[in-house]
């Protein structure tokens, strides 16, 4: 029986109750509001982050963990009696986090084997891969088997979401031709999805309820699902979204998660997304 620890980063948005139960270790990114810097989910809970966003005139910025932070997590796994580490990292096309995880692994070469998987995902699409692997790790699966399983899951992970406001995207310079979106067009609810590890536009809807309906329809079209999650950033219509997802068929029950600062920084308050692993 192998003893493998699953490590991920705080872009995963996995609820603490689940990481605690499955023994998943989360290496945090950091968030900066002007001159103030916080460690994600350690100094700043998702709730604190959204409250701070409302007060702050400047957009927060995120920074990847250092290679040393990952190396420390690997060394702790060795000290705790694990004989291997599987890392599920935020998409390498969105952040230097994956690179830090790889460099950290070089620092423990010869002491504990580490496999770093590029999830090509973010938020709970990344989180669901980590959860699935952590449950498999508890059965005593080998590091090689877990790595193969994780690689397979990467191709099955998806997320589609909608923004409630374009303000954060425009302030952050992440919308091309932002001026064209100003004025009356701000009432449009853009849809975003992950495509090849990058965030891409997946259409737009006139109303929030239609945008939510499109997200749920995408999950239904991907059925049967292995896992499904609803993730949101301080959204007020979570219950409505959960009700819409009631009919979605999944092997595991729906997880509802708070979106933290890593994705929330770019999406803004009210962002809501549906993430899944297809069966």
MOVENLIN-V365010 format. One record per residue. N is the residue number from 1. RES is the residue in one small letter. PHI is phi in whole degrees, 0 to 359 (none if undefined). OMEGA is omega in degrees with one decimal (* if undefined). Layout:
n->(N;N)
res->(RES;RES)
phi->(PHI;PHI)
omega->(OMEGA;OMEGA)
//
This chain:
n->(1;2;3;4;5;6;7;8;9;10;11;12;13;14;15;16;17;18;19;20;21;22;23;24;25;26;27;28;29;30;31;32;33;34;35;36;37;38;39;40;41;42;43;44;45;46;47;48;49;50;51;52;53;54;55;56;57;58;59;60;61;62;63;64;65;66;67;68;69;70;71;72;73;74;75;76;77;78;79;80;81;82;83;84;85;86;87;88;89;90;91;92;93;94;95;96;97;98;99;100;101;102;103;104;105;106;107;108;109;110;111;112;113;114;115;116;117;118;119;120;121;122;123;124;125;126;127;128;129;130;131;132;133;134;135;136;137;138;139;140;141;142;143;144;145;146;147;148;149;150;151;152;153;154;155;156;157;158;159;160;161;162;163;164;165;166;167;168;169;170;171;172;173;174;175;176;177;178;179;180;181;182;183;184;185;186;187;188;189;190;191;192;193;194;195;196;197;198;199;200;201;202;203;204;205;206;207;208;209;210;211;212;213;214;215;216;217;218;219;220;221;222;223;224;225;226;227;228;229;230;231;232;233;234;235;236;237;238;239;240;241;242;243;244;245;246;247;248;249;250;251;252;253;254;255;256;257;258;259;260;261;262;263;264;265;266;267;268;269;270;271;272;273;274;275;276;277;278;279)
res->(x;x;x;x;x;x;x;x;x;x;x;x;x;x;x;x;x;x;x;x;x;x;x;x;x;x;x;x;x;x;x;x;x;x;x;x;x;x;x;x;x;x;x;x;x;x;x;x;x;x;x;x;x;x;x;x;x;x;x;x;x;x;x;x;x;x;x;x;x;x;x;x;x;x;x;x;x;x;x;x;x;x;x;x;x;x;x;x;x;x;x;x;x;x;x;x;x;x;x;x;x;x;x;x;x;x;x;x;x;x;x;x;x;x;x;x;x;x;x;x;x;x;x;x;x;x;x;x;x;x;x;x;x;x;x;x;x;x;x;x;x;x;x;x;x;x;x;x;x;x;x;x;x;x;x;x;x;x;x;x;x;x;x;x;x;x;x;x;x;x;x;x;x;x;x;x;x;x;x;x;x;x;x;x;x;x;x;x;x;x;x;x;x;x;x;x;x;x;x;x;x;x;x;x;x;x;x;x;x;x;x;x;x;x;x;x;x;x;x;x;x;x;x;x;x;x;x;x;x;x;x;x;x;x;x;x;x;x;x;x;x;x;x;x;x;x;x;x;x;x;x;x;x;x;x;x;x;x;x;x;x;x;x;x;x;x;x;x;x;x;x;x;x;x;x;x;x;x;x)
phi->(none;277;234;246;265;263;239;221;238;285;290;290;61;291;302;305;300;281;298;296;293;263;72;281;263;249;272;276;280;241;235;238;252;60;269;269;241;230;272;304;65;258;269;220;284;306;296;297;300;293;296;291;301;292;279;281;277;257;286;291;237;247;225;294;296;283;305;297;295;291;302;299;295;292;297;293;299;298;297;276;93;278;249;188;226;247;251;252;258;309;315;294;275;246;199;276;301;301;298;298;296;292;296;298;294;297;289;245;306;91;252;214;290;232;245;256;254;279;292;53;220;206;46;286;293;295;299;294;297;297;297;299;291;294;294;292;299;293;275;92;298;283;299;298;295;294;296;295;296;298;298;295;293;305;284;255;273;212;212;223;214;225;266;268;218;266;304;293;295;290;300;276;70;260;245;291;57;305;300;294;266;283;73;296;290;297;285;289;257;286;253;235;218;271;225;53;84;242;274;229;288;241;114;207;229;282;232;298;295;292;296;298;300;293;298;293;299;295;295;296;293;268;300;283;254;275;215;215;218;248;234;212;248;56;279;263;245;297;299;297;293;298;298;294;276;304;276;286;273;218;294;243;289;300;255;253;231;277;283;270;287;298;273;300;306;270;273;82;298;90;299;216;217;248;239;205;244;285;286)
omega->(176.5;175.5;-175.0;176.8;175.1;178.4;175.1;178.7;-168.8;172.2;-174.6;179.8;177.9;177.1;-178.2;-177.6;-178.6;178.4;179.1;-175.8;-175.6;179.0;177.0;177.1;-177.5;175.6;-171.7;165.7;175.8;-176.4;178.5;169.9;-176.9;-178.9;-177.9;178.7;-178.5;172.3;-176.0;176.3;175.1;176.7;-169.6;176.7;176.0;-179.9;177.9;-178.9;-177.6;177.0;-179.1;177.6;-178.1;-178.9;-169.2;176.6;-179.9;177.0;174.9;176.1;179.3;177.2;-179.9;172.7;177.0;173.0;179.3;179.0;176.5;-179.0;178.8;179.6;178.6;179.3;177.8;177.2;177.7;179.5;-179.1;175.0;177.6;179.5;175.6;179.7;172.5;179.7;174.6;-171.7;171.9;-178.1;-179.9;-179.6;-178.3;-171.2;175.4;-177.0;180.0;179.8;177.7;179.5;179.2;179.4;177.0;179.2;178.0;-179.9;179.5;-179.2;179.6;178.5;177.5;179.4;-180.0;172.8;179.3;179.7;173.6;-175.4;-172.7;-175.0;179.8;-175.9;-171.0;170.6;172.4;-178.3;-179.2;176.2;-179.6;-179.9;-178.3;-179.8;179.9;177.1;178.2;179.7;-180.0;177.9;179.8;179.9;-179.7;178.5;179.3;179.6;179.7;179.7;178.3;179.0;-179.6;179.8;177.0;-178.1;180.0;-178.7;-177.7;-175.4;179.4;173.6;171.3;-177.1;177.8;178.5;176.1;179.7;176.5;-173.3;-177.8;179.5;-178.7;178.4;-177.1;178.0;-175.9;175.5;176.9;179.7;-175.2;-176.8;-179.5;-177.6;-176.8;178.0;-174.2;-177.3;179.5;177.9;179.8;179.4;-179.6;175.6;-179.8;176.1;174.5;177.5;-179.5;175.0;179.0;176.6;-177.5;177.5;-178.4;-179.3;178.8;179.4;-178.1;-175.6;178.7;-176.3;176.8;178.9;177.5;179.3;178.7;178.6;-178.8;178.7;179.2;177.8;179.9;-179.2;-179.2;179.9;1.0;-178.5;174.5;179.2;178.4;178.9;171.9;-179.0;-176.4;176.9;176.3;-179.1;-178.4;-174.5;-178.0;-178.0;178.0;179.9;178.4;179.3;179.3;-177.3;-176.9;-175.3;-177.6;-176.5;-180.0;179.2;-179.3;-175.5;-179.1;172.4;174.6;-173.4;173.8;175.4;179.9;-170.4;-173.5;178.6;-177.5;178.0;-176.7;-174.6;-179.4;-178.0;178.9;177.6;180.0;-177.0;174.4;-179.3;179.2;167.0;177.8;-175.5;*)
//
